[in-house]
């Protein structure tokens, strides 16, 4: 490699994804994402807390909206994956002009899809939520909340998809800061607009939706500023490329959106298995999910960091470096989650007592916390493989792996475990399923590396 070529690569590789030591880059990408994910988690918890102060009816009404709001967010999450992996490839191949065109067309697609979905949602609030099972008494409150939410949700499209485009450049700090500040704005506005403190009107659940919309508007303005002024990743749409770019985004984005939607579906089926074991089992599992969301957040952030890293290196025809990062991340995941498990052994009973005063719930939650966390490392291996497959533009394979993880391993093992050992057996089944799917994912990743690190991958492909 000539000195001129090396200088050009260094200038294009301003965040070091193509040249810096792999562990350093992954750490630099992962840590800000952890804070960003915590901000999103706190965003939802703050909303739930203040709405719960309005009473059980308000909390129940907003709880009915979660499947619908998640389904619409899956649209943007799918587009974001397609956008991030493609932009990463183009930047890695040294084609920032095409990356800017692609980012523009991707954000336009995400906005159009969300406007269509939100419009249909506005027209079908009562029949849709009646179908889900909401009682007539809750429908007025649901309507108050969802009318505002549907009008505001397009404001979230640019921050979600735009932040994915920013992360594709290798910058994880700016998106994290945007989401953290948006969370602070939402947390400040929630009590003011829900309960009407000072000069603010008392708007109830509508106030929660308006607070979210205002915070999303702030996030939108910051994301656009970074995309346009700093990263120069937005340009005027080019109609002759529009159809082709949308097709490429949807090739990756559609399977990714479906893959995201599988998680709540499998969770609902798992909950039905637990319901047969009794109310205490459902309560214990619900509390365990809240704790688990914290215990695996580092691995979720690492998976998000791995995708732009691999995409850029694949675009730069460096598949060896891309796969080196994948296996570095997998080894770290296993060791880190083993440490989490060791930490949970002495903490499991105090946490169980903190989350419930019921002796049966405490016992079952304790059992979950000393059994399932031992398998989190292998669960993370499967999650990292799915991120890698998306970076490779093999999103159908990523969807298949998520299907296998949830419906070939997790649910059957949980069902067999519940037959043999009740709730405790079901939890053991979850752990065994995570271990088996992780082993399978690791072996598949080894095979994938042997297949793809032979012939060079063409830049930008």
N, C-alpha and C positions, 0 to 999 in steps of 0.2 A: 504494500500500500504506500503510495507516494505521500510526501509531506503535505502537498496541496489537497489530496483526497482526505487525509486525516484531519486537516484543518476544517474542510467543508463539513465532514461528518460531525466534528466537535461542535461547530456552530449550529448545525441542525439539531444535535442531540443536547439541547440546553438543560434537560433534566437528568441526563446521564443514563437513560434506560438502555442505550446501546453500548455503552462503554464502561460505566462505573461498576465497582464490585457488586455482584448480585445481592448478597445479604444486605448491604447498605441501601441499595435502591428499594428493595422490598420493605425494609424497615421504614424508610422515608415515605413510602407510599401508604403503608398500612396504618401507622400511628395517627395521622390526621383523619383517616377514614373511621377509626375507632371513635374519635370524638364526634365526627359527623353522625355516625349511627346512634351514639348515645343521645345526641341532640334530637334525632328523629324519635327515638324511644321516649324521651322525656316529653316531647311535643304531645304525643298521644296520651301519656300518663297524666299530664297537666289538664288536658281537655277532659279526660274521664273523671279526674278528681273534682274539678269545678262543676261539671254537669251533675255529678252524683249529689252535690249539695243542694240541687234543685228538687231532689226526691227520687224515689224508686221509679216512678213512671217516666220521668225524663231520661234517667239512665237506661231503662229498658228500651225506650224508643230509639235512642241513639245507638244502642247496642245492635238493634235490628239493621242499622245502616252499614255496619262494618263489612258484611259480605259484598254489598253493592259497591261501596267506596273502594274496597280492595280490587274488585274485578275491573273497575275503570282504571285504577292505577297500574294494573297488569299491562294495559295497553301501552302506557308510556314506558314501563319498565322493559317491555319487549323491544320497543323502538330504541330505547337507550342502549341496550346490549348490541343491537345491530349497528347503531351509530358509533359506539365506542370502538368496537373491534375493527370496523372498516376504516375509521379515521386513524386509528393506531397503525394499521397496515400502510396507509398512504403516507403518514408522517415518517414511518420507519423507512419507506422506500425513497424519501426525499422529494415528495410531491405535495407541498403545503397548499398549492392552488387548488388541486383536486380535493384535498381534505376540507378546505373552506367551502367549496361547492357542495360537497357531500354533507357537511354539517348544516348548511342552509337548507338543503332539500330535506334532510332528516327532521329538523325542527319543524319545518312546514308540514310534513306528513303527520308528525305527532300532534300538532295543533289541529289539523283538519279532522283527524280521527277522534280526538277528544271533544271537539265541538259537535260532531255528529252524535257521539255517545251521550254527551250531556243533554243535547236537545231531545233525544229519544227518552232519556231519563226524566226530564221535566214533564214530558207528556204522559208518562206512565207511572207516576209515583204511587197512586192509590192501588191500581191493579197489581203492580209488581210487589209491593210490600204486603198486600193481602195474600198474594200467592206464597210469599215467604213464611207467612204465619202471624203477621202482626194483627192484634185485635183492633176492632173499630175504635176503641177508646184511645189507642196509641197513635192512630193515623194522623190526627191533626198536628201532634207534636212532631212526628216524623216529617210531615209535609213542611212545617215551619223550618226545620233544619235543612232538609234536602233541597228545597227551592233555592236557598242561599248557596248551599254547597255546589250544586250543579252550575250556578252562575259563576262561582269563584274558581272551580277546578281548572279551567283553561289557564289560569295564572300560574298553576303549579307545573304545567307541561314544560315550559322553558327552563325553570330551575332543575327539574329532574333530568330531562334529556340534555340540556345545556351543560349541566355539571358533569355528566358522563363524557361529553365531548371535551371538556376541560381536563378531566382526569386522563383522557386518551393521550394528551400531550405530555403526561408525566407529572402534572401539578395536582396533588391531592389536597394541598393546604387551603387553596381558595374555595373549593366546594365545601369543605368542612366548616370554614369560617362563615360562609353564607348560611348554611343550615343552622349553625349554632346561634347566629344573630337573629335569624328568623324565629327560632325557638324562644329566644328571650322576648322578642316583640309579642309573640303569641301569648306567652306566660303573663306578661304585663297587662295586655288588653283583655284577656279572658275574664278576670273578675270584674273589671270596669264595665264591660259591655253585657256580661251575663246578669250581674246584680245591680247595675246602675249606680255605681259610686260617684259622688261628686256631680259634675255637670253631665255625666254620661247617662244615656237612657237605659232603663232596665229592659233587656231584650230576651232574656232567658236563653233557650237553646239556639235561637237565631244569633245571639251575641257571640256564641262559641264559633259558629260558622263564619261570621263576619271577621272575627279576630284571626281565624285561619287565613281568610282571603287577604287581609291586609298584610299579614306576614309573608304570604306567598308573593304578593305584589313587590314587597321589598326584595325578596330573593330573586325575582324575575329581573328587576332593574340592575342588581349587582351582577347577575350571570350575563346579561346582555352587555354590560360595560366591559367585562373581562373578555367575552367572546369577540367583541367588535374592536375594542381599543388595544388590548394587550396581546391576545393570541391571534387576532386577525383571522378568526375562523368563521366569519359570516360575510357573505357577498350577495349580490343580486341573484335571484334564481335564474337558471339557464334552462329554458323549456326543452331544449333538445336532449338534455341529459336527465330530465326530471323522472321520466318513466323508468329508465334503466336504474337510476339510483334508488328509487322507491322499491323496485323489485329486489335489489340487492339487500336493502335494509330488511324487508319483510322475509327474505329467505332465512335470515338469522333471527329476526325479531319475533316472527310468529311462533316458532318452536320455543323460543325463550319465554314468551308470554304464557304459553300453555304450560311450560314447565313450572313457572311461578305459581300458576293457578292450581297445580296438583297438590301443593303443600297444604292449603286449607281444606281441600277435599279429603285428603288422607287423614288430616286431623279430625275432621267431622266423623269419618268412619271409625277412627280409633276411639273417639269419644262415645260412639254408640256401643262399642265393645265394653267400655268402662261403665256405661250406664247400666248394663246388665249386672255389674258387680255391686251397684249401689251408689247412693249419693256421695258417700265419703270418698269413694274411688274417684269420682268425677272432680270433687273439690281438691283432692290431693294432686291429681294430674294438672288441674288448672293452675294451682300454686307452683307446681314443678316447672310448668312452661314459662312462668314469669322469671323464675330463677335461672332456668336454662338459657333464656334470651340474653342474660348477662354473661353466663359461663362460656358461651360459644361466640361472643361478639368479636373477639380477636380473630377467630378463624373466618368469620364472615367478611371482616375487613380485609384479611389476607387474600381471600378469594377475589374480592373486588380489585385489589391491587395487582394480582397476578394477570388479570385479563389484559389491561393496556400494556403491561410489560411484555407479555408474550406476543401480542399483536404487533407492537413496534418491531420486535426482533424478527418475527416471521416476515414482516414487510421488508426488513433490511437483509433478508436471506441469511439469517443467523438462527436456524432451527436448533442447533446444538445449545446455544445460549438460552433459547426459550425453554427447552426441556430441562436444562440444568436448573433453571429457576423453579420449574414445576416440582422437581424432586427435592430441591432445597426446601420449598414450602411444605411439601408432604412430610419430610423428616422433622421439620420444626413443629408442624401440627401435632404429630404423634407425641413428641417429647413435651411440648407445652401443655397439651391436654392431660397427659399423665401427671404432670405437676398439679394441674387443677383438680384431678381426682384425689391425689394424696392430700391436698388442702381440704377437700370436701369431707374427708373421713371424720376429722374432729368437729367440723362445722355443721355437719348434716343434722344432728339433733337440735342444736340451738336454733338453726334456721327453721326446722320443722315446728318448733314451739312458737317462733315468731309469727309464722304465717297462719297458724290456726290454734284455737284453744280446745278443739275437739280431739280426744285421745285417739280415736280411730284414724282420723285424718292425719294427725301427727305421725302415727306409726307407718302409714302407707307412704307419706311424703318422705319420711326418713329412709324407708326402703328404696324408694326411687333414687334418692340422692347418693346412696352408697353403692347402687348397682349400675345405673345407666351412665353416669359420667366416665366410667372406665372405658366406655366405647366411643367417647367423643372424638378421640384422635382419629380413629378409622372412619367415623362419620365425616370428619373434615377432609380426609383423603378423597372420599367420593365427591364432596362439594368442590374440591380443588380440581378434580378431573373434569367436572362439568364446566367450570370456568375456563379450563384449558381448551376444551372442545369448542366452546363458543369463540374463543380467540382464534382457533383453527378454522372457523366458519363451518364447523361440523355440528350445527345446532340440533339437527335431527338426532344425531348420536347422543348429544347432551340430554335431549328430551327422553330418549330411550333409557339412558342411565338413571335419570330421575324416576321414570316409571318403574324400572327394576328395583331401585332402592326402596321405593314406597310400597309398591303393589306386589312385587315378587319376594321381597325380603321382610319389610317391616310389618305390614298388616298380617300376612300368614303366620309369621313367627309370634306376633302378639296374640293372635287368635288361638294358636296351639298352646302358647304359654298360659292363656286364661283358662283353657280347658283343663290343663294339668295342675295349675297352681293358683287359680284365682287372680286377684289383682297383682300379687307379688310375682306370679308366673308370667303375667302379661309384661311387667316391667323387665323381667329377665329376657323375655322374647325380644323386646325392643333393643336391649344391649347386644344380644346375639346377632340380630339383623344388622345393626350398625357395624359390627365386627366383620361379618361375612361380606357385606356390600363394600366395605373399605378394602378388604383383601382383594376382592374381584377388581375394584377400581385401580389398585396399585399394579396388579398384573396386566391389566389392559393398558395402563399408561406405559409400562415397560415395552409392551408389544408395539404401541403407537410410536414410541421413540425409535425403535429399530426400523420401523417402516418409513418414517418421515425424515430421518436425519441422514439418509443415504444420498439420493439426488438432491441437489440444491433447490430450494423453493424460490421461484421467480419473484423478484421484488414487486410488491403491490398486489400480488395474487392472493 
